[in-house]
Amino acid sequence: MKAKHFYFDRKKMMIKLVTLIVLILILFGFWLFNRPKNCSSDETCFNSNFIKCNKAYVVLSDKENNKFNFEIKGHTGNNCIVEAELVSMAESKPLDIRNSLEGKSMTCSIPKDNPSSINNIENLNDYCTGQLKEASLQITIEKMYSIIVQNIGPLATEFRNVLKSPS
């Protein structure tokens, strides 16, 4: 009777082990095929995946030597979801601006029919939300305010002259 009981326990243990191995293989396969493609710094590789909205990531520098991480997360409806993170800015940029923007990211929902490469999309910010967009808008507003304040004196003088002159 004990031998039969031992055989039954061993059979149950083997079924559990095989089931566990199959589950691990399924999870590994899912992970393997769902990983984004590493394009390293190859913009052509990334753009070919961007056109198809296949998962991929790349590290790129723009015209001003700012370094970005881009990752295609997938698609929602007719839009391709891309996360952009500003890794570092050019050393020539002011320190306060670099500190405000570096390390921040934004998520962009870009229409799939946009044929441009990721670095050449006009008005990319229009498609994005997140800390990087908010911080860059804040810096723009502060710059505009500074320009207005610097020019308010000459503008006020000009207005006074216009109002005093006979029509």
Secondary structure, 3 states (H helix, E strand, C coil): CHHHHHHHHHHHHHHHHHHHHHHHHHHHHHHHHHCCEECCCCHHHHHHHHHHCCCEEEEEECCCCCEEEEEEEEEECCEEEEEEEEEECCCCCCHHHHHHHCCCEEEEEEECCCCCCHHHCCCHHHHEECHHHHHHHHHHHHHHHHHHHHHHHHHHHHHHHHHHCCC
